[in-house]
Amino acid sequence: MHTDLIHKLEAYDNNKTKLSKSKMLYLANLPIYLNSRHKNDENNNSWTPICSDLLKNIKNYSKYISFLIDNGFFEKHKSNYSSDRNQCNKYRIHSKYSKQVIQFQSVKAHSNFTRGINKSRIDRESIANKSCKHLTKWLIAEKFTINYNEAAEYLKTKYAGTNNLKKRNNRIVSIDEIKNNIFTYSRNGRDNRLHSNLTRLAKDLRKFVKYDNEFLYSEDISNCQPYIVSNLINKIKDRVNNRGIKNNIDSYHNHIIDKYTPIMSDHFDQDECSKEIERFSNLMLNGSFYEDFSNYLYEDGIISLFYNDSASYTSNRKIYTFKNKRDASKAIFLKTLYSSKKSKENIINTFKMNFPYVYEIIQTFKTEDKSDFPIMIQNIEADCIIDYCTKILAKKYPKMPLFTIHDSILTTESYSDILNKEVKILLSQYFESEPNLKSEHWCPECLDVA
């Protein structure tokens, strides 16, 4: 695609107004680049929204997009752009080029253009630096290294064939960025999370990455978002029943409990409700919820099981497949958790039938905008991990490298024992209960065994 694009561009420049090669290549790369930012390997050539804020450094960018469409490099989705619905125009790589393995290309660009692109990046990073400098100070591109040859060979073997092309290309972007010291981060989304190359890195590439010549080590909260929901319900119930003593932490978690306690006071009158919440919470705390829920789903005929232990379910006439029934159960529960209050999907009914009181309480958290509830849960997660746990760790151990991947806290192997010990204490302080933790050493022999 790169060679064809350059040839077409040169021919175009001979006849009409000149178009910048660097700007054209920047635009042509956007669908691949933006897709790699999301851990979604489902579709090899999915439609990608490209919004105007990504194009503000390209004067008359519509001419560039028209060139890419007219010359068979881009396809444009038929749906119309709408600022009212917060929708951007969607594009994808033309089918002629969509089945190619991508390659990293370095291109010289005009200083004004690169200055504009860099300014956008610097602005995003500055916002993150203001709120979590204790984390961003460790995100030094030169300190991250990757065993590139082994990673590339692994991808070539593991993701051979056109059906695996998106998985392979997304991962190629990740390893190329680390190899070429392209490291970016931001914390300006509604979820309040810190996003970086680490949060975008596929799990199966972790064994190839080092920081300051050490492998990484992580502690993450198992089933984090369901655990937070369960914890919220319990704390509100205790507060309603005058059993909850508010801790002294000025946390977003406590603010949410304060907000919803008077609203939910009528939900906890019945003994059956309390017993159900206790059952739901125990399943979350001992880590067996998804296994139990998957059995309910199988009995109701919602998920199908296959000879190789894989599972699937159908929703809105689309089939979703998973490695096992636990993964299918998790996907359905999260869909239940974050669905619209008006949703009538049949896959939601199993949870509603087996946990009716919990279901109604969850509905109380939701507003007309179905994205508000998951954002609230993600904000609690970010407040706990970024603004509470890691800030305390950074003060107590100033020489310990610290990173986050949403519900995970990472450090280097030499600090693994400290992290393992301290995280349990800090999470117990924040939530007033101890969630299940999963420890992971990123060394190749550790991950291959796991």
C-alpha positions in Angstrom: 0.0 0.0 0.0 2.8 2.4 0.9 4.5 2.0 -2.5 1.2 2.4 -4.5 0.3 5.4 -2.4 3.6 7.2 -3.2 3.3 6.4 -6.9 -0.3 7.7 -7.0 0.6 10.8 -5.1 3.5 11.6 -7.4 1.3 11.3 -10.4 -1.3 13.5 -8.8 1.3 16.2 -7.9 2.4 16.4 -11.5 -1.1 17.5 -12.6 -2.7 19.3 -9.7 -2.0 21.2 -6.5 0.7 19.4 -4.5 -0.4 17.3 -1.5 2.1 16.7 1.3 3.5 13.1 1.4 3.9 13.1 5.2 0.4 14.4 5.8 -1.0 11.8 3.4 0.9 8.9 5.0 -0.2 10.2 8.5 -3.9 10.1 7.3 -3.5 6.7 5.6 -2.1 5.2 8.8 -4.9 6.4 11.0 -7.3 3.4 10.6 -4.5 0.9 11.5 -3.1 3.1 14.3 -6.5 3.8 15.9 -7.6 0.1 15.7 -4.4 -0.9 17.5 -5.4 1.4 20.4 -8.3 -1.0 21.2 -7.9 -4.6 22.4 -10.5 -5.7 19.9 -9.3 -8.5 17.6 -12.7 -9.5 16.4 -12.8 -7.9 12.9 -9.8 -7.8 10.5 -11.0 -4.7 8.7 -13.5 -2.8 10.9 -14.8 0.7 10.4 -12.8 3.3 12.2 -14.2 6.7 13.2 -11.8 9.5 12.3 -12.8 12.7 14.0 -11.8 16.3 13.1 -9.6 16.8 16.2 -7.2 14.2 14.7 -7.0 16.2 11.5 -6.7 19.7 12.7 -3.0 19.9 11.8 -3.8 19.2 8.1 -5.1 22.2 6.2 -7.9 21.2 3.8 -7.8 17.7 5.1 -10.9 16.8 3.1 -8.8 16.9 -0.1 -6.5 14.3 1.4 -9.4 12.0 2.4 -11.0 12.4 -1.1 -7.7 11.4 -2.6 -7.5 8.3 -0.5 -11.1 7.3 -1.4 -10.9 8.2 -5.1 -7.7 6.3 -5.6 -8.8 3.1 -3.8 -7.0 3.3 -0.5 -9.9 4.1 1.8 -13.5 3.2 1.9 -16.1 5.5 3.6 -19.0 4.2 5.6 -22.4 5.1 4.3 -23.7 6.5 7.6 -23.7 10.2 7.9 -21.5 12.3 10.2 -23.5 13.8 13.0 -22.2 16.3 15.6 -25.5 16.1 17.5 -25.1 12.4 18.0 -21.3 12.8 18.6 -20.6 10.6 15.6 -17.6 11.0 13.3 -17.2 9.8 9.7 -16.0 6.2 9.6 -13.4 4.8 7.2 -11.4 1.6 6.6 -8.5 0.4 4.5 -9.7 -0.7 1.0 -10.2 -4.4 0.7 -7.3 -4.5 -1.8 -4.9 -3.6 1.0 -6.7 -4.8 4.1 -5.1 -8.3 4.0 -1.5 -7.1 4.1 0.9 -7.4 7.0 1.9 -3.9 8.0 5.5 -2.6 8.1 7.0 0.3 10.0 8.0 3.3 7.8 9.9 6.4 8.9 8.9 9.5 7.0 10.4 13.0 7.0 7.8 15.7 7.6 7.7 19.5 7.5 8.6 21.0 10.9 5.2 22.8 11.2 3.3 19.6 10.8 5.4 17.6 13.3 5.3 20.5 15.7 1.5 20.4 15.6 1.3 16.7 16.1 3.8 16.8 18.9 1.9 19.7 20.6 -1.2 17.6 20.7 0.8 14.7 22.3 2.5 17.1 24.8 -0.8 18.6 25.8 -2.3 15.2 26.6 0.8 14.2 28.5 0.8 17.5 30.5 -2.7 16.8 31.7 -1.6 13.3 32.9 1.6 14.8 34.5 -0.5 17.2 36.6 -2.6 14.4 38.3 -0.2 11.5 38.4 3.4 12.6 38.0 4.3 9.8 40.4 3.5 7.4 37.6 4.3 9.3 34.4 7.8 10.0 35.5 8.6 6.3 35.0 7.2 6.2 31.4 10.6 6.8 29.8 10.7 5.4 26.3 14.4 4.6 26.3 14.0 2.4 29.5 11.6 0.1 27.8 13.1 -2.6 25.6 11.6 -5.5 23.6 13.1 -8.7 22.3 12.0 -7.6 18.8 13.2 -10.5 16.7 11.7 -13.1 19.0 8.4 -11.1 19.3 8.1 -10.7 15.5 8.8 -14.4 14.9 6.2 -15.3 17.5 3.6 -13.2 15.8 4.5 -14.7 12.4 3.9 -18.2 13.7 1.1 -17.6 16.2 -1.1 -15.4 14.0 -0.5 -16.8 10.5 -3.2 -16.5 7.9 -5.7 -13.8 7.0 -8.2 -14.7 9.8 -5.6 -13.6 12.3 -4.3 -10.6 10.4 -5.8 -7.9 12.7 -4.4 -9.6 15.8 -1.0 -9.7 14.1 -1.1 -6.1 12.8 -2.3 -4.7 16.1 0.6 -6.4 17.9 3.1 -5.3 15.2 2.2 -1.7 16.0 2.9 -2.3 19.7 6.3 -3.9 19.3 7.4 -1.4 16.6 6.5 1.5 18.9 8.6 0.1 21.8 11.5 -0.8 19.5 11.5 2.7 18.0 11.1 4.5 21.4 7.7 5.8 20.6 6.0 6.0 24.0 2.9 8.1 24.7 0.5 8.4 27.5 -2.7 10.4 28.5 -5.3 10.8 31.2 -7.9 13.0 29.7 -10.8 10.6 29.0 -14.1 10.3 31.0 -12.8 7.0 32.5 -10.0 8.9 34.3 -7.6 6.0 33.6 -4.0 6.5 32.6 -3.5 5.2 29.1 -0.1 4.2 27.7 1.7 1.7 25.5 1.5 -0.7 28.4 -2.3 -0.6 28.6 -2.4 -1.2 24.8 0.1 -4.1 24.9 -1.5 -7.5 24.3 -1.0 -10.0 27.1 0.9 -12.5 25.0 3.6 -9.8 24.2 4.4 -9.2 27.9 7.1 -11.8 28.0 9.2 -9.9 25.4 9.2 -6.6 27.3 11.7 -5.3 29.9 12.1 -2.0 31.8 15.6 -0.9 32.7 16.8 -4.5 31.8 14.3 -6.1 34.2 11.1 -8.0 33.6 7.9 -6.6 35.0 5.7 -7.9 37.8 2.0 -7.1 38.3 -0.7 -7.3 40.9 -4.2 -7.0 39.6 -7.7 -7.1 41.1 -9.5 -10.2 39.9 -12.9 -9.4 38.4 -12.3 -5.8 39.3 -15.4 -4.0 38.0 -17.9 -6.7 39.3 -16.1 -6.6 42.6 -16.5 -2.8 42.8 -20.2 -3.1 42.1 -20.6 -5.8 44.8 -18.6 -3.7 47.3 -20.7 -0.6 46.6 -23.9 -2.5 47.2 -22.6 -3.9 50.4 -21.4 -0.6 51.8 -24.6 1.2 50.9 -26.6 -1.7 52.5 -24.5 -1.4 55.7 -24.9 2.4 55.8 -28.7 2.1 55.3 -28.9 -0.4 58.2 -26.6 1.8 60.4 -23.9 -0.8 60.4 -21.4 1.0 58.1 -18.8 3.2 59.6 -17.5 5.6 57.0 -13.7 5.4 56.7 -11.5 8.5 56.7 -10.4 8.3 53.1 -11.6 11.2 51.0 -12.3 8.9 48.0 -14.5 8.9 45.0 -15.8 5.6 46.2 -17.0 7.1 49.5 -18.6 10.0 47.6 -20.6 7.6 45.5 -21.8 5.7 48.7 -22.9 9.0 50.2 -24.8 9.9 47.1 -26.7 6.6 46.7 -27.4 5.7 50.3 -30.6 7.8 50.6 -31.7 6.9 47.1 -31.5 3.2 47.8 -32.8 3.0 51.4 -36.0 1.2 50.3 -34.2 -1.6 48.6 -32.8 -3.3 51.7 -36.0 -3.8 53.7 -36.5 -7.5 52.9 -34.5 -10.4 54.4 -34.4 -12.1 51.0 -32.6 -9.1 49.6 -29.9 -9.2 52.2 -29.4 -12.9 51.7 -29.1 -12.5 48.0 -26.6 -9.7 48.3 -24.5 -11.8 50.7 -24.6 -14.8 48.2 -23.7 -12.5 45.3 -20.8 -10.9 47.3 -19.4 -14.2 48.5 -19.3 -15.5 44.9 -17.4 -12.3 44.0 -15.0 -12.5 46.9 -14.1 -16.2 46.5 -13.7 -15.8 42.7 -16.3 -18.4 41.7 -19.0 -16.0 40.4 -18.3 -16.5 36.7 -18.2 -20.3 37.0 -21.5 -20.4 38.9 -23.1 -17.9 36.5 -21.9 -19.9 33.5 -23.8 -23.0 34.8 -27.0 -20.9 35.0 -26.5 -19.7 31.5 -25.9 -23.2 30.1 -29.0 -24.5 31.9 -31.0 -21.7 30.3 -29.7 -22.5 26.9 -28.0 -19.1 26.6 -24.5 -20.4 26.0 -23.4 -23.4 23.9 -20.4 -25.6 24.7 -18.2 -27.4 22.2 -15.8 -30.4 22.3 -12.7 -28.2 22.7 -14.2 -26.4 25.8 -15.0 -23.3 23.7 -18.3 -21.6 24.2 -20.6 -19.2 22.3 -23.8 -17.2 22.6 -26.0 -15.4 20.2 -27.3 -11.9 20.7 -29.1 -9.8 18.1 -28.5 -12.5 15.5 -24.7 -12.3 16.0 -22.7 -15.2 17.3 -19.9 -14.5 19.9 -17.3 -17.2 20.5 -15.0 -17.6 23.6 -12.2 -19.9 24.7 -14.3 -21.3 27.5 -17.7 -20.9 29.2 -16.1 -18.7 32.0 -15.1 -16.1 29.4 -18.6 -16.2 27.8 -20.1 -15.8 31.3 -17.9 -12.8 32.0 -18.9 -11.1 28.7 -22.6 -11.7 29.4 -22.4 -10.4 32.9 -20.6 -7.2 31.9 -23.2 -6.7 29.1 -25.9 -7.1 31.8 -24.1 -4.7 34.1 -23.7 -2.0 31.5 -26.8 -2.4 29.3 -29.4 0.2 29.0 -32.2 0.2 31.5 -34.6 -0.3 28.6 -32.6 -3.3 27.2 -34.7 -6.4 26.5 -31.9 -8.7 25.3 -32.7 -12.3 26.3 -29.1 -12.9 27.6 -29.8 -10.5 30.5 -32.7 -12.5 31.8 -30.6 -15.3 33.4 -28.9 -12.8 35.8 -32.3 -11.1 36.4 -33.9 -14.4 37.3 -31.1 -15.6 39.6 -30.2 -12.3 41.3 -33.5 -10.2 41.1 -32.7 -7.9 44.0 -29.1 -7.2 42.9 -30.4 -6.6 39.4 -32.9 -4.0 40.6 -30.2 -2.3 42.7 -27.9 -2.1 39.7 -30.7 -0.5 37.7 -30.9 2.2 40.3 -27.3 3.2 39.6 -28.1 3.8 35.9 -29.2 7.0 34.2 -30.7 7.5 30.8 -27.2 7.5 29.3 -26.1 3.9 29.6 -22.4 4.9 29.6 -22.6 6.8 32.9 -22.6 3.6 35.1 -19.5 2.0 33.6 -17.8 5.3 33.7 -18.6 5.6 37.4 -17.1 2.2 38.1 -14.0 3.0 36.0 -13.6 6.3 38.0 -13.7 4.4 41.3 -11.1 2.0 39.9 -8.8 4.8 38.7 -9.3 6.7 42.0 -8.3 3.6 43.9 -5.3 2.5 41.8 -3.9 5.8 40.6 -4.9 8.4 43.1 -4.7 6.3 46.3 -2.6 3.1 46.2 0.2 4.2 43.8 0.5 7.6 45.4 1.1 6.1 48.8 3.5 3.6 47.3 5.4 6.3 45.5 5.9 8.3 48.8 6.9 5.2 50.8 9.2 3.7 48.1 10.4 6.6 45.9 12.9 4.4 44.0 10.4 1.8 43.1 9.3 2.1 39.4 5.5 2.1 39.2 3.1 1.6 36.3 -0.6 0.9 35.9 -2.8 -1.1 33.5 -6.2 0.0 34.7 -6.9 -2.5 37.6 -3.3 -3.6 37.8 -0.2 -2.1 39.5 3.2 -3.0 38.1 6.8 -2.7 39.1 10.1 -4.4 38.2 10.9 -7.9 39.5 13.3 -6.6 42.1 10.4 -4.9 43.9 7.8 -7.7 43.5 7.8 -8.8 47.1 7.2 -5.2 48.3 4.3 -4.7 45.8 2.7 -8.0 46.7 2.7 -7.1 50.4 1.7 -3.5 50.2 -1.1 -3.7 47.6 -3.2 -6.1 49.8 -3.0 -3.6 52.6 -3.8 -0.5 50.5 -6.8 -2.1 48.7 -8.2 -3.3 52.1 -8.0 0.2 53.4 -9.7 1.7 50.3 -12.6 -0.8 50.0 -12.7 -2.0 53.6 -12.6 -5.5 52.3 -9.8 -7.5 50.5 -10.4 -8.3 46.9 -8.9 -11.4 45.2 -5.5 -10.5 43.6 -3.7 -12.1 40.7 0.1 -11.9 40.7 1.9 -12.2 37.4 5.6 -12.3 36.6 6.3 -11.2 33.1 9.3 -13.4 32.5 8.9 -15.8 29.5 9.2 -19.0 31.5 6.6 -17.7 34.1 4.0 -16.6 31.4 4.5 -19.7 29.3 3.8 -21.9 32.4 0.7 -19.8 33.3 
